């Protein structure tokens, strides 16, 4: 096969406008710590606790597999058992439920047909990146209306007027 004339930096990438959200690499460190702890009973009683080594192996596979890819066309969610592609026109809204485990909560996309899809590894802090990667199909609620690029400066009077009731006196 002849060498490519274009250097790697100039080659067009597949899905260049998409963003991938993964579990951080520190997840592997946590699994390594758990494996070290599990090794204590496994080395002392291998006949009874040898099966515990399957737990870190499963967790490494889980950390490597869980991800969400966001693009202007939609979101592709990869889980432990499969994957699902959700176009943005089927999404009714995205919710960040109250965090239950370690203060982290992944986003959930509510679809128009009533189903719920968990967006793996997408947290509240990722909203601006999700909004940008979706091409604005999912608006960024962290930006003030007066700061959004689509509005003209000082053109939020009507929006404020809808929220503020005038005093009858």
DSSP file (Angstrom, degrees, kcal/mol; ACC not computed):
  #  RESIDUE AA STRUCTURE BP1 BP2  ACC     N-H-->O    O-->H-N    N-H-->O    O-->H-N    TCO  KAPPA ALPHA  PHI   PSI    X-CA   Y-CA   Z-CA
    1    1 A X              0   0    0      0, 0.0     3,-0.1     0, 0.0     2,-0.0   0.000 360.0 360.0 360.0 127.1    0.0    0.0    0.0
    2    2 A X        -     0   0    0      1,-0.1     3,-0.1     0, 0.0     2,-0.0  -0.343 360.0 -97.0 -69.9 151.7    1.5    3.4   -1.0
    3    3 A X        -     0   0    0      1,-0.1     2,-0.3     2,-0.0    -1,-0.1  -0.327  42.6-103.0 -67.0 151.9    2.1    6.0    1.7
    4    4 A X        -     0   0    0      1,-0.1    -1,-0.1     2,-0.1     4,-0.1  -0.571  18.7-146.9 -77.4 134.5   -0.6    8.7    2.0
    5    5 A X  S    S+     0   0    0     -2,-0.3     2,-0.4    -3,-0.1    -1,-0.1   0.820  80.8  72.9 -71.0 -31.1    0.4   12.0    0.6
    6    6 A X  S    S-     0   0    0      1,-0.1    -2,-0.1     2,-0.0     5,-0.1  -0.689  86.3-123.1 -86.6 133.1   -1.6   14.0    3.2
    7    7 A X    >>  -     0   0    0     -2,-0.4     3,-1.4     1,-0.1     4,-0.9  -0.295  31.7-103.1 -66.3 162.7   -0.2   14.1    6.7
    8    8 A X  T 34 S+     0   0    0      1,-0.3     3,-0.4     2,-0.2    -1,-0.1   0.818 119.8  58.2 -58.7 -33.0   -2.4   12.9    9.5
    9    9 A X  T 34 S+     0   0    0      1,-0.2    -1,-0.3     3,-0.0    -3,-0.0   0.745 108.3  45.8 -72.0 -21.2   -3.3   16.4   10.6
   10   10 A X  T <4 S+     0   0    0     -3,-1.4    -1,-0.2     2,-0.1    -2,-0.2   0.576  87.3 105.7 -97.4 -10.4   -4.7   17.3    7.2
   11   11 A X  S  < S-     0   0    0     -4,-0.9     2,-0.3    -3,-0.4    -4,-0.0  -0.466  78.5-113.7 -69.7 137.0   -6.7   14.1    6.7
   12   12 A X        -     0   0    0     -2,-0.2     2,-0.3     1,-0.0    -1,-0.1  -0.551  32.3-139.0 -69.6 133.7  -10.5   14.6    7.1
   13   13 A X    >   -     0   0    0     -2,-0.3     3,-1.1     1,-0.0     2,-0.4  -0.689  17.4-110.5 -92.9 145.7  -11.7   12.6   10.1
   14   14 A X  T 3  S+     0   0    0     -2,-0.3     4,-0.1     1,-0.3    -1,-0.0  -0.618 105.7   8.4 -71.9 128.5  -14.9   10.7   10.1
   15   15 A X  T >  S+     0   0    0     -2,-0.4     3,-1.9     1,-0.1    -1,-0.3   0.882  79.0 162.4  69.1  38.6  -17.3   12.4   12.4
   16   16 A X  T <  S+     0   0    0     -3,-1.1    -2,-0.1     1,-0.3    -1,-0.1   0.785  73.0  50.7 -63.3 -26.6  -15.1   15.4   12.8
   17   17 A X  T 3  S+     0   0    0     -4,-0.1    -1,-0.3     2,-0.0     2,-0.3   0.298  94.9  93.3 -94.8  10.9  -18.0   17.5   14.0
   18   18 A X    <   -     0   0    0     -3,-1.9     2,-0.4    53,-0.1    53,-0.2  -0.719  63.3-145.5-101.8 155.9  -19.0   15.0   16.6
   19   19 A X  E     -A   70   0A   0     51,-2.7    51,-3.0    -2,-0.3     2,-0.5  -0.971   7.2-146.9-122.3 134.4  -18.0   14.9   20.3
   20   20 A X  E     -A   69   0A   0     -2,-0.4     2,-0.6    49,-0.2    49,-0.2  -0.883   6.8-160.0-104.6 128.0  -17.4   11.7   22.2
   21   21 A X  E     +A   68   0A   0     47,-3.3    47,-2.2    -2,-0.5     2,-0.3  -0.937  21.4 168.5-107.8 121.1  -18.2   11.6   26.0
   22   22 A X  E     -A   67   0A   0     -2,-0.6     2,-0.3    45,-0.2    45,-0.2  -0.810  45.0 -88.3-125.6 165.7  -16.5    8.8   27.9
   23   23 A X        -     0   0    0     43,-0.8    99,-0.0    40,-0.5    97,-0.0  -0.606  62.5 -99.6 -68.3 133.9  -16.0    7.8   31.5
   24   24 A X    >   -     0   0    0     -2,-0.3     3,-2.1     1,-0.1     4,-0.3  -0.100  26.8-110.5 -58.2 156.8  -12.7    9.5   32.5
   25   25 A X  T >> S+     0   0    0      1,-0.3     3,-1.3     2,-0.2     4,-0.9   0.696 111.5  77.3 -61.4 -20.4   -9.5    7.5   32.6
   26   26 A X  H 3> S+     0   0    0      1,-0.3     4,-2.0     2,-0.2    -1,-0.3   0.690  78.9  73.7 -65.1 -15.5   -9.4    7.7   36.3
   27   27 A X  H <> S+     0   0    0     -3,-2.1     4,-2.0     1,-0.2    -1,-0.3   0.864  92.8  52.9 -63.2 -35.4  -12.1    5.0   36.2
   28   28 A X  H <> S+     0   0    0     -3,-1.3     4,-2.3    -4,-0.3    -1,-0.2   0.877 106.5  52.7 -66.5 -37.0   -9.3    2.6   35.2
   29   29 A X  H  X S+     0   0    0     -4,-0.9     4,-2.3     2,-0.2    -2,-0.2   0.911 108.1  50.6 -63.9 -41.5   -7.3    3.7   38.3
   30   30 A X  H  X S+     0   0    0     -4,-2.0     4,-2.2     1,-0.2    -2,-0.2   0.900 110.6  49.4 -62.7 -40.2  -10.4    3.0   40.5
   31   31 A X  H  X S+     0   0    0     -4,-2.0     4,-2.5     2,-0.2    -1,-0.2   0.890 109.0  52.6 -66.3 -38.2  -10.7   -0.5   39.0
   32   32 A X  H  X S+     0   0    0     -4,-2.3     4,-2.1     2,-0.2    -2,-0.2   0.900 109.4  49.4 -64.3 -39.9   -7.0   -1.2   39.6
   33   33 A X  H  X S+     0   0    0     -4,-2.3     4,-1.9     2,-0.2    -2,-0.2   0.919 111.3  49.1 -63.6 -43.0   -7.4   -0.2   43.2
   34   34 A X  H  X S+     0   0    0     -4,-2.2     4,-2.5     1,-0.2    -2,-0.2   0.898 109.5  52.5 -63.1 -39.9  -10.4   -2.5   43.5
   35   35 A X  H  X S+     0   0    0     -4,-2.5     4,-1.7     1,-0.2    -1,-0.2   0.887 107.3  52.1 -63.7 -38.4   -8.4   -5.3   41.9
   36   36 A X  H  X S+     0   0    0     -4,-2.1     4,-0.6     1,-0.2    -1,-0.2   0.897 111.3  46.9 -64.8 -38.9   -5.6   -4.8   44.4
   37   37 A X  H >X S+     0   0    0     -4,-1.9     3,-0.9     1,-0.2     4,-0.6   0.896 111.2  51.4 -68.1 -39.8   -8.1   -5.1   47.3
   38   38 A X  H 3X S+     0   0    0     -4,-2.5     4,-1.7     1,-0.2    -1,-0.2   0.796  97.7  68.5 -68.5 -27.3   -9.7   -8.2   45.7
   39   39 A X  H 3X S+     0   0    0     -4,-1.7     4,-2.8     1,-0.2     5,-0.3   0.792  86.7  69.2 -63.5 -26.9   -6.3   -9.9   45.4
   40   40 A X  H <X S+     0   0    0     -3,-0.9     4,-1.4    -4,-0.6    -1,-0.2   0.971 108.3  32.2 -60.1 -56.2   -6.0  -10.2   49.2
   41   41 A X  H  X S+     0   0    0     -4,-0.6     4,-2.9     1,-0.2     8,-0.2   0.863 117.8  57.3 -69.9 -30.7   -8.7  -12.8   49.6
   42   42 A X  H  < S+     0   0    0     -4,-1.7    -2,-0.2     1,-0.2    -1,-0.2   0.912 109.3  44.2 -65.4 -41.1   -8.0  -14.4   46.2
   43   43 A X  H  < S+     0   0    0     -4,-2.8     3,-0.3     1,-0.2    -1,-0.2   0.800 118.5  44.2 -73.6 -27.3   -4.3  -15.0   47.1
   44   44 A X  H  < S+     0   0    0     -4,-1.4    -2,-0.2    -5,-0.3    -1,-0.2   0.866 132.7  16.3 -83.4 -38.1   -5.2  -16.4   50.5
   45   45 A X  S >X S+     0   0    0     -4,-2.9     4,-2.5    -5,-0.2     3,-0.8  -0.560  70.3 162.9-133.5  68.3   -8.2  -18.6   49.5
   46   46 A X  H 3> S+     0   0    0     -3,-0.3     4,-1.4     1,-0.2     5,-0.1   0.815  72.6  58.3 -63.5 -31.8   -8.0  -19.0   45.8
   47   47 A X  H 34 S+     0   0    0      1,-0.2    -1,-0.2     2,-0.2     4,-0.1   0.845 118.1  30.8 -67.1 -31.5  -10.4  -22.0   45.6
   48   48 A X  H <4 S+     0   0    0     -3,-0.8    -2,-0.2    -7,-0.2    -1,-0.2   0.778 131.7  29.0 -97.4 -30.7  -13.2  -20.0   47.2
   49   49 A X  H >< S+     0   0    0     -4,-2.5     3,-1.7    -8,-0.2     4,-0.3   0.303  82.4 104.8-118.6   9.6  -12.6  -16.5   46.1
   50   50 A X  G >< S+     0   0    0     -4,-1.4     3,-1.5     1,-0.3     4,-0.2   0.812  74.3  66.2 -60.7 -29.9  -10.9  -16.9   42.7
   51   51 A X  G >  S+     0   0    0      1,-0.3     3,-1.9    -3,-0.2     4,-0.3   0.703  81.6  78.5 -65.4 -18.6  -14.1  -15.9   40.9
   52   52 A X  G X> S+     0   0    0     -3,-1.7     3,-1.4     1,-0.3     4,-0.7   0.728  76.6  73.9 -64.3 -20.2  -13.8  -12.4   42.4
   53   53 A X  H <> S+     0   0    0     -3,-1.5     4,-1.2    -4,-0.3    -1,-0.3   0.695  83.5  68.7 -65.9 -16.6  -11.2  -11.6   39.7
   54   54 A X  H <> S+     0   0    0     -3,-1.9     4,-2.5     1,-0.2    -1,-0.3   0.783  87.6  66.9 -70.1 -26.2  -14.1  -11.4   37.3
   55   55 A X  H <> S+     0   0    0     -3,-1.4     4,-2.3    -4,-0.3    -1,-0.2   0.956 102.6  42.1 -63.8 -52.3  -15.4   -8.3   38.9
   56   56 A X  H  X S+     0   0    0     -4,-0.7     4,-2.4     1,-0.2    -1,-0.2   0.877 113.5  54.5 -62.8 -34.1  -12.4   -6.0   37.9
   57   57 A X  H  X S+     0   0    0     -4,-1.2     4,-2.0     2,-0.2    -1,-0.2   0.925 109.9  46.2 -63.1 -43.6  -12.4   -7.5   34.4
   58   58 A X  H  X S+     0   0    0     -4,-2.5     4,-2.5     1,-0.2    -2,-0.2   0.908 111.9  51.6 -63.5 -41.7  -16.1   -6.7   34.0
   59   59 A X  H  X S+     0   0    0     -4,-2.3     4,-2.6     2,-0.2    -2,-0.2   0.870 107.8  51.2 -66.4 -36.6  -15.5   -3.2   35.3
   60   60 A X  H  X S+     0   0    0     -4,-2.4     4,-2.2     2,-0.2    -1,-0.2   0.928 112.3  47.4 -63.1 -44.2  -12.6   -2.5   32.9
   61   61 A X  H  X S+     0   0    0     -4,-2.0     4,-1.8    -5,-0.2    -2,-0.2   0.900 112.2  50.4 -62.0 -40.9  -14.9   -3.7   30.0
   62   62 A X  H  X S+     0   0    0     -4,-2.5     4,-2.3     2,-0.2    -2,-0.2   0.924 110.6  47.9 -64.9 -46.1  -17.7   -1.4   31.3
   63   63 A X  H  < S+     0   0    0     -4,-2.6   -40,-0.5     1,-0.2    -1,-0.2   0.899 114.9  46.7 -62.4 -40.5  -15.5    1.7   31.6
   64   64 A X  H  < S+     0   0    0     -4,-2.2    -1,-0.2    -5,-0.2    -2,-0.2   0.819 116.6  44.1 -70.8 -30.2  -14.1    1.1   28.1
   65   65 A X  H  < S+     0   0    0     -4,-1.8     2,-0.3    -5,-0.2    -2,-0.2   0.864  88.0  91.2 -86.7 -38.2  -17.5    0.4   26.6
   66   66 A X     <  +     0   0    0     -4,-2.3   -43,-0.8    -5,-0.2     2,-0.3  -0.434  54.7 128.2 -69.9 122.7  -19.8    3.2   28.0
   67   67 A X  E     -AB  22  78A   0     11,-1.8    11,-3.1    -2,-0.3     2,-0.4  -0.977  43.4-144.2-166.0 159.5  -19.9    6.3   25.8
   68   68 A X  E     -AB  21  77A   0    -47,-2.2   -47,-3.3    -2,-0.3     2,-0.6  -0.999  11.0-158.4-130.4 129.8  -22.1    8.8   24.1
   69   69 A X  E     -AB  20  76A   0      7,-2.9     7,-2.9    -2,-0.4     2,-0.5  -0.947  10.8-162.9-109.6 121.3  -21.3   10.4   20.7
   70   70 A X  E     +AB  19  75A   0    -51,-3.0   -51,-2.7    -2,-0.6     2,-0.3  -0.895  18.8 156.7-109.1 130.6  -23.1   13.6   20.0
   71   71 A X  E >   - B   0  74A   0      3,-2.7     3,-0.6    -2,-0.5   -53,-0.1  -0.876  58.0 -94.4-139.6 171.4  -23.3   15.1   16.5
   72   72 A X  T 3  S+     0   0    0     -2,-0.3    16,-0.2     1,-0.2    62,-0.1   0.771 124.2  54.9 -61.2 -22.9  -25.7   17.4   14.7
   73   73 A X  T 3  S-     0   0    0      1,-0.2    15,-1.2    14,-0.1    16,-0.3   0.811 123.0 -77.5 -79.2 -30.4  -27.6   14.4   13.4
   74   74 A X  E <   -BC  71  87A   0     -3,-0.6    -3,-2.7    13,-0.3     2,-0.4  -0.989  53.4 -59.7 163.1-162.1  -28.2   12.9   16.9
   75   75 A X  E     -BC  70  86A   0     11,-2.7    11,-3.3    -2,-0.3     2,-0.6  -0.961  29.8-156.4-121.7 135.5  -26.7   11.0   19.7
   76   76 A X  E     -BC  69  85A   0     -7,-2.9    -7,-2.9    -2,-0.4     2,-0.5  -0.957  14.2-163.5-111.2 119.3  -25.3    7.5   19.6
   77   77 A X  E     -BC  68  84A   0      7,-3.2     7,-2.5    -2,-0.6     2,-0.5  -0.891   3.3-164.6-108.3 126.1  -25.3    5.8   23.0
   78   78 A X  E     +BC  67  83A   0    -11,-3.1   -11,-1.8    -2,-0.5     5,-0.2  -0.948  15.6 172.4-111.8 126.4  -23.1    2.8   23.6
   79   79 A X        -     0   0    0      3,-3.2     3,-0.1    -2,-0.5   -11,-0.0  -0.514  49.6 -85.8-119.3-173.3  -23.9    0.7   26.7
   80   80 A X  S    S+     0   0    0      1,-0.2     3,-0.1    -2,-0.2   -14,-0.0   0.803 125.6  34.8 -67.8 -28.3  -22.7   -2.7   28.0
   81   81 A X  S    S-     0   0    0      1,-0.1     2,-0.3     0, 0.0    -1,-0.2   0.532 127.7 -46.9-107.0  -7.3  -25.3   -4.7   26.0
   82   82 A X        -     0   0    0     -3,-0.1    -3,-3.2     2,-0.0     2,-0.3  -0.972  57.5 -88.3 172.2-159.3  -25.5   -2.7   22.8
   83   83 A X  E     -C   78   0A   0     -2,-0.3     2,-0.3    -5,-0.2    -5,-0.2  -0.969  21.3-161.5-144.5 161.0  -25.9    0.7   21.2
   84   84 A X  E     -C   77   0A   0     -7,-2.5    -7,-3.2    -2,-0.3     2,-0.5  -0.995   9.4-148.6-145.9 136.2  -28.7    3.0   20.1
   85   85 A X  E     -C   76   0A   0     -2,-0.3     2,-0.5    -9,-0.2    -9,-0.2  -0.924  14.7-170.8-107.3 128.5  -28.8    6.0   17.8
   86   86 A X  E     -C   75   0A   0    -11,-3.3   -11,-2.7    -2,-0.5     2,-0.1  -0.958  13.7-144.0-122.0 112.7  -31.3    8.7   18.6
   87   87 A X  E >   -C   74   0A   0     -2,-0.5     3,-1.7   -13,-0.2     4,-0.4  -0.458  23.6-119.6 -72.0 150.2  -31.9   11.5   16.1
   88   88 A X  G >  S+     0   0    0    -15,-1.2     3,-1.1     1,-0.3    -1,-0.1   0.779 109.1  65.9 -63.9 -26.6  -32.6   14.9   17.6
   89   89 A X  G 3  S+     0   0    0    -16,-0.3    -1,-0.3     1,-0.2   -15,-0.1   0.680 100.3  52.0 -71.8 -13.5  -36.0   15.2   16.1
   90   90 A X  G <  S+     0   0    0     -3,-1.7    22,-2.6    21,-0.1     2,-0.5   0.543  89.3  97.3 -92.0  -9.1  -37.2   12.3   18.3
   91   91 A X  E <   -D  111   0B   0     -3,-1.1    20,-0.3    -4,-0.4     3,-0.1  -0.707  46.9-177.4 -87.5 124.2  -35.9   13.9   21.5
   92   92 A X  E     -     0   0B   0     18,-3.0     2,-0.3    -2,-0.5    19,-0.2   0.815  66.5 -35.6 -84.4 -35.2  -38.5   15.8   23.5
   93   93 A X  E     -D  110   0B   0     17,-1.5    17,-3.1     2,-0.0     2,-0.4  -0.964  50.5-117.1-177.9 164.9  -36.1   16.9   26.2
   94   94 A X  E     -D  109   0B   0     -2,-0.3     2,-0.4    15,-0.2    15,-0.2  -0.971  28.1-168.8-120.5 133.4  -33.0   16.2   28.2
   95   95 A X  E     -D  108   0B   0     13,-2.9    13,-2.6    -2,-0.4     2,-0.6  -0.939  17.9-153.5-124.7 142.2  -33.1   15.9   32.0
   96   96 A X        -     0   0    0     -2,-0.4    11,-0.1    11,-0.2     3,-0.1  -0.899  27.6-150.6-111.3  98.3  -30.3   15.7   34.6
   97   97 A X        -     0   0    0     -2,-0.6     2,-0.1     9,-0.5     3,-0.1  -0.117  34.7 -74.5 -66.9 166.5  -31.9   13.8   37.5
   98   98 A X        -     0   0    0      1,-0.1    -1,-0.2     2,-0.0     2,-0.1  -0.394  60.0-105.1 -60.4 130.4  -30.8   14.4   41.1
   99   99 A X        +     0   0    0      4,-0.2     6,-0.2     1,-0.2    -1,-0.1  -0.358  43.0 172.0 -64.2 134.1  -27.5   12.7   41.7
  100  100 A X        +     0   0    0      4,-0.6     2,-0.6     1,-0.2    -1,-0.2   0.746  61.7  50.1-109.2 -36.8  -27.7    9.5   43.6
  101  101 A X  B >  S-F  104   0C   0      3,-0.7     3,-2.1     1,-0.1    -1,-0.2  -0.928 129.7 -27.9-116.2 117.4  -24.2    7.9   43.5
  102  102 A X  T 3  S-     0   0    0     -2,-0.6    -1,-0.1     1,-0.3     3,-0.1   0.701 110.9 -70.4  56.5  23.3  -21.1    9.9   44.3
  103  103 A X  T 3  S+     0   0    0      1,-0.2     2,-0.4    -5,-0.0    -1,-0.3   0.648 105.1 120.4  73.6  14.7  -22.8   13.2   43.3
  104  104 A X  B <   +F  101   0C   0     -3,-2.1    -3,-0.7    -6,-0.1    -4,-0.6  -0.931  35.5 178.3-116.8 135.9  -22.8   12.3   39.6
  105  105 A X        -     0   0    0     -2,-0.4    19,-0.3    -6,-0.2     2,-0.2  -0.987  19.6-140.0-137.3 127.0  -25.8   11.9   37.4
  106  106 A X        -     0   0    0     -2,-0.4    -9,-0.5    17,-0.1    17,-0.2  -0.565  32.5-100.2 -84.4 149.9  -25.9   11.1   33.7
  107  107 A X  E     - E   0 119B   0     15,-2.5    12,-2.8    12,-0.5     2,-0.4  -0.239  29.8-149.9 -65.9 153.2  -28.3   12.9   31.4
  108  108 A X  E     -DE  95 118B   0    -13,-2.6   -13,-2.9    10,-0.3     2,-0.6  -0.996   3.7-147.7-127.7 128.8  -31.5   11.2   30.3
  109  109 A X  E     -DE  94 117B   0      8,-3.4     8,-2.6    -2,-0.4     2,-0.6  -0.851   9.0-151.1 -96.8 123.0  -33.1   11.9   26.9
  110  110 A X  E     -DE  93 116B   0    -17,-3.1   -18,-3.0    -2,-0.6   -17,-1.5  -0.847  17.1-149.3 -94.0 121.8  -36.9   11.7   26.9
  111  111 A X  E >   -D   91   0B   0      4,-2.8     3,-1.8    -2,-0.6   -20,-0.2  -0.472  23.6-111.8 -91.9 162.3  -38.1   10.7   23.5
  112  112 A X  T 3  S+     0   0    0    -22,-2.6   -21,-0.1     1,-0.3    -1,-0.1   0.751 116.1  59.3 -64.8 -24.5  -41.4   11.6   21.9
  113  113 A X  T 3  S-     0   0    0    -23,-0.3    -1,-0.3     2,-0.1   -22,-0.1   0.420 122.3-103.5 -86.0   3.8  -42.6    8.0   22.1
  114  114 A X  S <  S+     0   0    0     -3,-1.8    -2,-0.1     1,-0.3     2,-0.1   0.341  79.0 128.1  96.8  -6.8  -42.3    8.1   25.9
  115  115 A X        -     0   0    0     -5,-0.0    -4,-2.8     1,-0.0     2,-0.4  -0.435  49.6-138.1 -82.2 159.8  -39.1    6.1   26.2
  116  116 A X  E     -E  110   0B   0     -6,-0.2     2,-0.5    -2,-0.1    -6,-0.2  -0.968  12.8-166.5-120.6 132.3  -36.1    7.2   28.2
  117  117 A X  E     -E  109   0B   0     -8,-2.6    -8,-3.4    -2,-0.4     2,-0.5  -0.979  17.2-137.5-120.3 123.9  -32.5    6.8   27.0
  118  118 A X  E     -E  108   0B   0     -2,-0.5     2,-1.1   -10,-0.2   -10,-0.3  -0.691  12.9-140.6 -81.0 126.3  -29.6    7.4   29.4
  119  119 A X  E >   -E  107   0B   0    -12,-2.8     3,-1.8    -2,-0.5   -12,-0.5  -0.753  26.1-132.6 -89.0  97.2  -26.8    9.4   27.8
  120  120 A X  T 3  S-     0   0    0     -2,-1.1   -99,-0.2   -53,-0.3   -52,-0.1  -0.218  78.9  -0.7 -57.4 132.3  -23.7    7.6   29.2
  121  121 A X  T 3  S+     0   0    0      1,-0.2     2,-0.7   -54,-0.1    -1,-0.3   0.520  94.0 127.3  68.2   9.7  -21.0    9.8   30.6
  122  122 A X    <   +     0   0    0     -3,-1.8   -15,-2.5   -15,-0.2    -1,-0.2  -0.881  36.0 175.6 -98.0 116.1  -22.8   13.1   29.8
  123  123 A X    >   -     0   0    0     -2,-0.7     3,-1.6   -17,-0.2     4,-0.2  -0.554  47.9 -92.0-112.7 177.7  -23.0   15.2   32.9
  124  124 A X  G >  S+     0   0    0    -19,-0.3     3,-1.5     1,-0.3     4,-0.2   0.849 123.3  59.7 -58.3 -36.5  -24.3   18.7   33.8
  125  125 A X  G 3  S+     0   0    0      1,-0.3     3,-0.3     2,-0.1    -1,-0.3   0.672  98.1  60.8 -68.1 -16.0  -20.8   20.2   33.1
  126  126 A X  G <> S+     0   0    0     -3,-1.6     4,-2.5     1,-0.2    -1,-0.3   0.418  71.9 102.8 -91.1   1.2  -20.9   18.9   29.6
  127  127 A X  H <> S+     0   0    0     -3,-1.5     4,-2.8     1,-0.2     5,-0.2   0.905  79.2  50.1 -55.6 -47.7  -24.0   20.9   28.5
  128  128 A X  H  > S+     0   0    0     -3,-0.3     4,-2.1    -4,-0.2    -1,-0.2   0.906 113.5  46.4 -60.1 -38.7  -22.1   23.6   26.6
  129  129 A X  H  > S+     0   0    0     -4,-0.2     4,-2.5    -3,-0.2    -1,-0.2   0.878 112.9  49.6 -68.9 -37.2  -20.1   20.9   24.6
  130  130 A X  H  X S+     0   0    0     -4,-2.5     4,-2.2     2,-0.2     6,-0.2   0.918 111.2  49.9 -65.8 -42.6  -23.3   18.9   23.9
  131  131 A X  H  <>S+     0   0    0     -4,-2.8     5,-2.4    -5,-0.2     7,-0.3   0.914 113.9  44.8 -62.2 -43.6  -25.1   22.1   22.7
  132  132 A X  H ><5S+     0   0    0     -4,-2.1     3,-1.2    -5,-0.2    -2,-0.2   0.915 114.4  48.1 -67.4 -43.3  -22.2   22.9   20.4
  133  133 A X  H 3<5S+     0   0    0     -4,-2.5    -1,-0.2     1,-0.3    -2,-0.2   0.814 107.7  55.7 -69.0 -29.8  -21.8   19.4   19.1
  134  134 A X  T ><5S-     0   0    0     -4,-2.2     3,-0.9    -5,-0.2    -1,-0.3   0.480 114.0-117.3 -81.2  -0.4  -25.6   19.1   18.4
  135  135 A X  T < 5S-     0   0    0     -3,-1.2    -3,-0.2     1,-0.2    -2,-0.1   0.782  71.0 -54.7  71.8  25.8  -25.4   22.2   16.3
  136  136 A X  T 3 <S+     0   0    0     -5,-2.4    -1,-0.2     2,-0.3     3,-0.1   0.463 108.1 121.8  85.9   0.9  -27.7   24.1   18.6
  137  137 A X  S <  S+     0   0    0     -3,-0.9     2,-0.6     1,-0.2    -2,-0.1   0.830  80.6  43.9 -65.8 -30.0  -30.5   21.4   18.5
  138  138 A X  S    S-     0   0    0     -7,-0.3    -2,-0.3    -8,-0.2    -1,-0.2  -0.941  98.1-138.8-111.2 105.7  -30.1   21.1   22.2
  139  139 A X        -     0   0    0     -2,-0.6     2,-0.8    -3,-0.1    -8,-0.1  -0.254  13.7-116.8 -68.0 153.5  -29.9   24.7   23.5
  140  140 A X    >   -     0   0    0      1,-0.1     3,-1.2   -12,-0.1    -1,-0.1  -0.801  23.9-170.1 -90.5 106.8  -27.4   25.6   26.3
  141  141 A X  T 3  S+     0   0    0     -2,-0.8    -1,-0.1     1,-0.2     4,-0.1   0.595  79.1  72.0 -75.1  -8.1  -29.4   26.7   29.3
  142  142 A X  T 3  S+     0   0    0      2,-0.1     2,-0.5    -3,-0.0    -1,-0.2   0.619  81.9  84.2 -81.6 -10.5  -26.3   27.9   31.1
  143  143 A X  S <  S-     0   0    0     -3,-1.2     5,-0.1     1,-0.0     2,-0.1  -0.786  86.3-119.8 -92.1 131.1  -26.0   30.9   28.7
  144  144 A X    >>  -     0   0    0     -2,-0.5     3,-1.6     1,-0.1     4,-0.8  -0.390  21.3-120.3 -65.7 146.3  -28.1   33.9   29.6
  145  145 A X  G >4 S+     0   0    0      1,-0.3     3,-0.9     2,-0.2     6,-0.2   0.880 114.6  54.4 -57.2 -38.9  -30.6   34.9   27.0
  146  146 A X  G 34 S+     0   0    0      1,-0.2    -1,-0.3    10,-0.1     8,-0.2   0.665 109.5  49.3 -71.8 -13.4  -29.0   38.3   26.6
  147  147 A X  G <4 S+     0   0    0     -3,-1.6    -1,-0.2     6,-0.1    -2,-0.2   0.514  82.5 111.6-100.0  -7.3  -25.6   36.6   25.9
  148  148 A X  S X< S-     0   0    0     -3,-0.9     3,-1.1    -4,-0.8    -3,-0.0  -0.422  72.0-129.0 -70.8 144.2  -26.8   34.1   23.3
  149  149 A X  T 3  S+     0   0    0      1,-0.2    -1,-0.1    -2,-0.1    -4,-0.0   0.727 102.8  62.6 -67.5 -21.6  -25.4   34.8   19.8
  150  150 A X  T 3  S+     0   0    0      2,-0.1    -1,-0.2     0, 0.0     2,-0.2   0.735  93.4  76.6 -77.2 -20.7  -28.8   34.7   18.1
  151  151 A X  S <  S-     0   0    0     -3,-1.1     2,-0.3    -6,-0.2     5,-0.1  -0.583  80.8-123.3 -91.0 150.9  -30.1   37.7   20.1
  152  152 A X    >   -     0   0    0     -2,-0.2     3,-1.9     3,-0.1    -4,-0.1  -0.633  46.3 -85.2 -83.9 151.1  -29.4   41.3   19.5
  153  153 A X  T 3  S+     0   0    0      1,-0.3    -1,-0.1    -2,-0.3    -6,-0.1  -0.337 114.4   9.2 -59.0 132.0  -27.9   43.2   22.5
  154  154 A X  T 3  S+     0   0    0     -8,-0.2     3,-0.4     1,-0.1    -1,-0.3   0.617  92.4 120.4  76.4  13.7  -30.7   44.5   24.8
  155  155 A X    <   +     0   0    0     -3,-1.9     3,-0.2     1,-0.2     4,-0.2  -0.002  43.8  90.9-100.1  29.8  -33.4   42.5   23.0
  156  156 A X     >  +     0   0    0      1,-0.1     4,-2.2     2,-0.1    -1,-0.2   0.199  50.6 105.0-106.6  16.7  -34.5   40.5   26.0
  157  157 A X  H  > S+     0   0    0     -3,-0.4     4,-2.4     1,-0.2    -1,-0.1   0.900  80.0  49.4 -62.8 -42.4  -37.2   42.9   27.2
  158  158 A X  H  > S+     0   0    0     -3,-0.2     4,-1.4     2,-0.2    -1,-0.2   0.905 111.2  49.6 -66.1 -40.1  -40.1   40.8   25.9
  159  159 A X  H  > S+     0   0    0      1,-0.2     4,-0.8    -4,-0.2    -1,-0.2   0.901 113.4  46.1 -65.6 -40.5  -38.7   37.7   27.6
  160  160 A X  H >X S+     0   0    0     -4,-2.2     4,-1.8     1,-0.2     3,-0.6   0.881 108.1  57.3 -68.8 -36.5  -38.3   39.5   30.9
  161  161 A X  H 3< S+     0   0    0     -4,-2.4    -1,-0.2     1,-0.2    -2,-0.2   0.814 101.7  56.1 -64.1 -30.2  -41.7   41.1   30.6
  162  162 A X  H 3< S+     0   0    0     -4,-1.4    -1,-0.2     1,-0.2    -2,-0.2   0.795 112.5  41.8 -70.6 -27.6  -43.3   37.6   30.4
  163  163 A X  H << S+     0   0    0     -4,-0.8     2,-0.6    -3,-0.6    -2,-0.2   0.739 105.0  69.1 -92.4 -24.5  -41.7   36.6   33.7
  164  164 A X     <  -     0   0    0     -4,-1.8     2,-0.4     0, 0.0    -1,-0.1  -0.844  69.0-151.0-103.7 122.1  -42.2   39.7   35.7
  165  165 A X        -     0   0    0     -2,-0.6     2,-0.1     1,-0.0    -3,-0.1  -0.745  23.7-119.4 -88.5 135.5  -45.7   40.7   36.8
  166  166 A X        -     0   0    0     -2,-0.4     2,-0.4    -5,-0.1    -1,-0.0  -0.430  26.5-108.3 -74.9 149.2  -46.3   44.4   37.2
  167  167 A X        -     0   0    0      1,-0.1    -1,-0.1    -2,-0.1     0, 0.0  -0.628  21.5-141.4 -75.6 127.6  -47.3   45.7   40.5
  168  168 A X              0   0    0     -2,-0.4    -1,-0.1     1,-0.3    -2,-0.0   0.674 360.0 360.0 -67.3 -15.2  -51.0   46.8   40.4
  169  169 A X              0   0    0      0, 0.0    -1,-0.3     0, 0.0    -2,-0.0   0.498 360.0 360.0 -80.0 360.0  -50.3   49.8   42.5
